[in-house]
Amino acid sequence: MSTSRPTPVPPRRLPQQPNLEQLKKQAKELLERFRASELTAVTEVCQFERNPDPSHFALNDAQRVLARADGFESWPKLKAFVNGATIARFADAVKAGDMTKVRSMLASRPELVGKDRAGNDEHGGLHYAVLSRNAPMVKLLMEAGADARKGIWPNRDATSA
């Protein structure tokens, strides 16, 4: 006899224009539904939390579950994304030489330093900084962990920063 496991809840999808207030409401609803032992809420929480205890499960826990369900490792990273810390905006800030904005984005989402612009565009922030010959920006990105040896297909070595 096999034990039945709850079917995983499909991953959430952020809308094109996510709204932080709406996400906060969703987290509150998830918290209420989890505390009420609603099966879909319990299943979703259990996908992203180890041994969640309804008596100690709080709003920050529901926010973390919601963020993880949307593909982010934490609520602050989801919040930073919604507030504009995206790879496209990061690349644009690097291109514009906006050190303040780049620092701010790296503070909230440090992983942006290693991300490509898009699936079909392997340029990262460091590539744009080098192409614009912005030495202070290159230094900032290198100190933040940018990989100078990461090239662009098909000539990865020839196109590295």
WOSULRA-V901656 format. One record per residue. N is the residue number from 1. RES is the residue in three letters. D_LAST is the distance of its C-alpha to the last C-alpha in whole Angstrom. Layout:
[[N/RES/D_LAST] [N/RES/D_LAST]]
//
This chain:
[[1/MET/58] [2/SER/54] [3/THR/53] [4/SER/51] [5/ARG/48] [6/PRO/47] [7/THR/45] [8/PRO/42] [9/VAL/41] [10/PRO/39] [11/PRO/35] [12/ARG/35] [13/ARG/33] [14/LEU/32] [15/PRO/34] [16/GLN/32] [17/GLN/32] [18/PRO/33] [19/ASN/36] [20/LEU/36] [21/GLU/39] [22/GLN/40] [23/LEU/38] [24/LYS/40] [25/LYS/43] [26/GLN/42] [27/ALA/41] [28/LYS/45] [29/GLU/46] [30/LEU/44] [31/LEU/46] [32/GLU/49] [33/ARG/49] [34/PHE/48] [35/ARG/51] [36/ALA/53] [37/SER/52] [38/GLU/51] [39/LEU/50] [40/THR/47] [41/ALA/46] [42/VAL/47] [43/THR/45] [44/GLU/42] [45/VAL/42] [46/CYS/42] [47/GLN/39] [48/PHE/37] [49/GLU/39] [50/ARG/41] [51/ASN/45] [52/PRO/45] [53/ASP/48] [54/PRO/50] [55/SER/51] [56/HIS/48] [57/PHE/46] [58/ALA/45] [59/LEU/43] [60/ASN/40] [61/ASP/40] [62/ALA/41] [63/GLN/38] [64/ARG/35] [65/VAL/37] [66/LEU/36] [67/ALA/33] [68/ARG/32] [69/ALA/34] [70/ASP/32] [71/GLY/29] [72/PHE/28] [73/GLU/28] [74/SER/30] [75/TRP/32] [76/PRO/30] [77/LYS/27] [78/LEU/29] [79/LYS/30] [80/ALA/27] [81/PHE/26] [82/VAL/29] [83/ASN/29] [84/GLY/26] [85/ALA/23] [86/THR/21] [87/ILE/18] [88/ALA/18] [89/ARG/20] [90/PHE/17] [91/ALA/14] [92/ASP/17] [93/ALA/18] [94/VAL/14] [95/LYS/14] [96/ALA/18] [97/GLY/17] [98/ASP/19] [99/MET/19] [100/THR/22] [101/LYS/21] [102/VAL/18] [103/ARG/20] [104/SER/23] [105/MET/21] [106/LEU/19] [107/ALA/23] [108/SER/24] [109/ARG/21] [110/PRO/19] [111/GLU/18] [112/LEU/16] [113/VAL/13] [114/GLY/12] [115/LYS/14] [116/ASP/13] [117/ARG/14] [118/ALA/17] [119/GLY/18] [120/ASN/18] [121/ASP/14] [122/GLU/12] [123/HIS/9] [124/GLY/9] [125/GLY/10] [126/LEU/7] [127/HIS/5] [128/TYR/9] [129/ALA/9] [130/VAL/6] [131/LEU/8] [132/SER/11] [133/ARG/11] [134/ASN/12] [135/ALA/12] [136/PRO/15] [137/MET/13] [138/VAL/9] [139/LYS/12] [140/LEU/14] [141/LEU/11] [142/MET/11] [143/GLU/14] [144/ALA/15] [145/GLY/13] [146/ALA/10] [147/ASP/8] [148/ALA/5] [149/ARG/7] [150/LYS/7] [151/GLY/7] [152/ILE/9] [153/TRP/13] [154/PRO/14] [155/ASN/12] [156/ARG/10] [157/ASP/9] [158/ALA/9] [159/THR/6] [160/SER/4] [161/ALA/0]]
//
